[in-house]
């Protein structure tokens, strides 16, 4: 089975609430992060997914969402 790189991003709000987001890593290594700053953050709609969804299926949904976002930006 081929490994899939994943990264967790935790966002904490001033009111104490927090969310954890799973996705493909932006940087290949810690060194790639040097000099990089976040310029924008976008959130997709909330989607209900089956609780028995396989990781490969989840990543395919993520890729489809990314493709949709990139097409709507151009």
C-alpha positions in Angstrom: 0.0 0.0 0.0 1.4 3.4 -1.0 1.6 5.9 1.8 -0.3 9.2 1.5 1.2 12.3 3.1 -1.2 14.0 5.4 -0.9 17.0 7.6 -3.2 18.2 10.5 -3.8 21.9 10.9 -5.3 23.1 14.1 -7.0 26.5 14.2 -7.9 28.0 17.6 -10.3 30.9 17.9 -10.2 33.7 20.5 -13.4 32.3 22.0 -11.7 29.0 22.8 -13.2 26.9 20.0 -10.9 25.0 17.8 -11.0 22.9 14.6 -8.6 20.4 13.2 -8.3 20.1 9.4 -6.7 17.3 7.5 -5.1 17.7 4.1 -2.1 17.4 1.8 1.0 19.1 3.2 1.9 22.4 1.7 5.6 22.0 2.4 7.8 19.0 1.7 10.1 19.7 4.7 10.6 22.2 7.5 13.2 24.0 5.4 10.6 24.8 2.8 8.7 26.9 5.3 11.4 29.4 5.7 10.2 32.9 4.6 6.6 31.7 3.9 3.6 33.5 5.3 -0.1 32.7 5.0 -1.8 35.2 2.6 -5.3 33.7 2.5 -7.4 31.0 4.1 -10.5 29.6 2.5 -13.0 27.1 4.0 -15.1 24.8 1.9 -18.7 23.9 2.6 -19.2 21.3 5.4 -19.9 17.9 3.9 -21.2 14.8 5.7 -19.1 11.8 4.9 -19.8 8.1 5.6 -18.0 7.0 8.8 -16.6 4.0 7.0 -14.9 6.1 4.3 -11.5 4.8 3.3 -8.5 7.2 3.4 -8.0 6.8 -0.4 -11.7 7.9 -0.9 -11.2 10.9 1.4 -8.1 12.0 -0.4 -10.0 11.7 -3.8 -12.7 14.0 -2.4 -10.1 16.5 -1.2 -8.4 16.4 -4.6 -11.8 17.0 -6.3 -12.5 20.0 -4.0 -9.0 21.5 -4.7 -9.6 21.1 -8.5 -13.0 22.8 -8.2 -11.5 25.7 -6.2 -8.6 26.2 -8.6 -11.0 26.2 -11.6 -13.3 28.8 -10.0 -10.3 31.1 -9.2 -9.2 31.4 -12.9 
